[in-house]
């Protein structure tokens, strides 16, 4: 379902439809790491910073390896241009070193 959501976004530029499908995936499996990370990314893209922080925090909670943790908290899209204390707080909360923080 998350792949379908990404296709809806990519091919139709339907952000709301994509987000709806991701929420449906999370209703089926609340621990779906791909859905959680996707929702975090979508939230960032829409400047829904608090929701993004919550979802990245959730991704951190369910990460099984350090590599998954880094993937979970590395945005794949540009961050909002305004200063973002919530993302700084998330970075500090994750205890990421400077090299990982550079990705945020």
C-alpha positions in Angstrom: 0.0 0.0 0.0 2.9 2.4 0.7 4.3 1.7 -2.8 0.9 2.6 -4.2 0.9 5.8 -2.1 4.3 6.7 -3.5 3.1 6.0 -7.1 0.1 8.2 -6.5 2.4 11.0 -5.4 4.9 10.5 -8.2 2.6 10.0 -11.1 -0.4 12.2 -10.1 1.3 14.6 -7.7 -1.6 13.8 -5.3 -0.1 14.6 -1.9 -3.5 14.1 -0.1 -4.1 10.8 -1.8 -0.6 9.6 -1.0 -1.0 10.6 2.7 -4.4 8.9 2.9 -3.0 5.6 1.6 -0.1 5.8 4.1 -2.5 6.3 6.9 -4.5 3.3 5.7 -1.3 1.2 5.7 -0.6 2.3 9.3 -4.2 1.4 10.3 -3.4 -2.1 9.1 0.1 -2.3 10.6 1.0 0.5 13.0 4.6 -0.7 13.1 5.2 -0.6 9.4 8.5 1.2 9.3 8.2 2.2 5.6 4.8 3.8 6.2 6.1 5.6 9.3 9.1 7.0 7.5 7.0 7.9 4.4 4.5 9.8 6.6 7.4 11.6 8.3 8.8 12.6 4.9 5.4 13.7 3.7 5.0 15.8 6.9 8.3 17.5 6.3 7.4 18.2 2.7 4.2 19.9 3.9 6.0 21.7 6.7 4.0 19.8 9.3 7.1 19.8 11.6 5.5 18.5 14.8 4.0 15.6 13.0 7.3 14.9 11.2 9.1 14.9 14.6 6.6 12.5 16.0 6.9 10.1 13.1 10.7 10.3 13.0 10.6 9.6 16.8 8.3 6.6 16.1 10.7 5.3 13.4 13.5 5.6 15.9 11.6 3.5 18.4 11.1 0.6 16.0 14.5 0.7 14.2 16.2 -2.6 14.7 19.7 -1.6 13.6 21.8 1.5 13.5 21.6 1.5 9.7 17.7 1.5 9.9 18.0 4.3 12.5 20.1 6.5 10.1 17.7 5.7 7.2 14.7 6.6 9.4 15.9 10.0 10.3 17.6 11.1 7.1 15.1 13.2 5.1 15.1 12.3 1.4 13.8 15.7 0.4 14.9 19.3 1.2 14.0 20.6 4.6 11.8 23.7 5.0 14.0 26.8 4.6 12.9 28.4 7.9 14.8 27.6 11.1 13.4 24.5 12.7 13.9 24.1 16.5 11.7 20.9 16.4 14.1 19.2 14.0 17.1 20.4 16.0 15.4 18.9 19.1 14.8 15.6 17.3 18.5 15.5 16.2 19.6 16.0 19.7 17.1 13.5 21.1 18.5 10.9 18.6 22.0 11.5 19.9 23.3 11.7 16.3 26.9 12.7 15.8 27.9 15.5 13.4 28.1 13.2 10.4 24.6 12.0 10.8 23.3 15.4 11.7 24.7 16.8 8.5 22.0 14.6 6.7 19.2 16.4 8.5 
